Amino acid sequence: MTQLRILAAATTFATAFTLQSATADEWTGYTYSAVSTTAAVKGMNRIVERAKDETDGELAIDLHLGKTLQIASSDITQAVGDNIVQFAADLFFAGNVPVGRVLSLPLLIENDEEWDKAYAAMKPFLEEGFSGQGVAHLGGYRYPVQTIFATFEIDSLDDLKGRKIRIVSPEQGAFVEEFGGSPITLSGSEVPTALERGVIDGVLTASAGGAKNWHEFLPYNYRFPVGYVGSQMIANADAYGALDEETQKTFANIVAEEGPKITAEFIEDEEVQKKSQADGGMTITEASAEDVAAATEKFSPFWEKWAEEAGPDHVEALKAVRAALGK
């Protein structure tokens, strides 16, 4: 009788464990950022915590910071599509979904309001592009406007002539070349040494972005709004589709709410860092509306040429964004 009771108890425990395993989804999450104090990582942590709380434990995500998994920043979308990780923030998605580069075209989007309009117009193109990779696009956030930080005195785009500027995209490279500079591609970890040794003379970044770590090497900031850089939050399509309808809806709402919060925190931090950098001796020069308008007129033909060379989907996406912006 005792053995039968033990067997019954063991069977009950095994059944309960099986049911628990079947009803609870355990995902691996990943972000390109290796710094836990950034608005991006804080936001991802909120998403993870809210997902667990608001689904009553039905969706648990183990979030890993950048470089803690053997996934290159440029391979995050592919890793999600291959179900190596089920949820991620991907700043470097454009290699896999190149149409998303429309959002980063220099001088196309000039302020926060324009970004919101452009992003809304781009959403269907992003969803389609990620879908082709086996990935569900859930939302995104952006960094503050990218401006010019330099080791040399700068208060005009003419000052870029002959200077070596670190960029993070071919489109930024085209901008630097248009105004006489030489674009250089380097990883973030290489930037401080490159600045110190004179390998580069400046960078395109934000006060709350790269300049937050590199400001000691960059005494000048020309606040010319070159463009924006955004990260997309994505999930493996099969894993996301396998969630029950209520859990799926809850998680989608969480991501949709947290994306704008991350953006807002970056914008707030931009002002904090800008003041801190000015107090530390950085010379900050605002770009005039006339300078921006003149540069936009000069550079804007690049947008159409770039889209035509990239393909019909890029042409359509650019057309949709320009219509939304009235440009």
HELIX and SHEET records of a PDB file:
HELIX    1   1 THR A    2  THR A   23  1                                  22    
HELIX    2   2 ALA A   39  GLU A   54  1                                  16    
HELIX    3   3 SER A   73  ASP A   75  5                                   3    
HELIX    4   4 ILE A   76  GLY A   81  1                                   6    
HELIX    5   5 PHE A   93  GLY A   95  5                                   3    
HELIX    6   6 PRO A   98  SER A  104  5                                   7    
HELIX    7   7 ASP A  112  SER A  131  1                                  20    
HELIX    8   8 LEU A  157  LEU A  160  5                                   4    
HELIX    9   9 PRO A  170  GLU A  178  1                                   9    
HELIX   10  10 GLY A  188  GLU A  190  5                                   3    
HELIX   11  11 VAL A  191  ARG A  197  1                                   7    
HELIX   12  12 ALA A  211  TRP A  214  1                                   4    
HELIX   13  13 HIS A  215  PHE A  217  5                                   3    
HELIX   14  14 ALA A  237  ALA A  242  1                                   6    
HELIX   15  15 GLU A  245  ASP A  279  1                                  35    
HELIX   16  16 ALA A  289  PHE A  299  1                                  11    
HELIX   17  17 PRO A  301  ALA A  310  1                                  10    
HELIX   18  18 PRO A  312  LEU A  325  1                                  14    
SHEET    1   A 5 LEU A  59  HIS A  64  0                                        
SHEET    2   A 5 ASP A  25  THR A  31  1                                        
SHEET    3   A 5 PHE A  87  ASP A  90  1                                        
SHEET    4   A 5 GLY A 230  ASN A 236 -1                                        
SHEET    5   A 5 VAL A 135  ARG A 142 -1                                        
SHEET    1   B 6 SER A 182  THR A 185  0                                        
SHEET    2   B 6 LYS A 164  ILE A 167  1                                        
SHEET    3   B 6 GLY A 202  THR A 205  1                                        
SHEET    4   B 6 GLN A 146  ALA A 150 -1                                        
SHEET    5   B 6 TYR A 220  GLY A 227 -1                                        
SHEET    6   B 6 THR A 283  GLU A 286  1                                        
END                                                                             
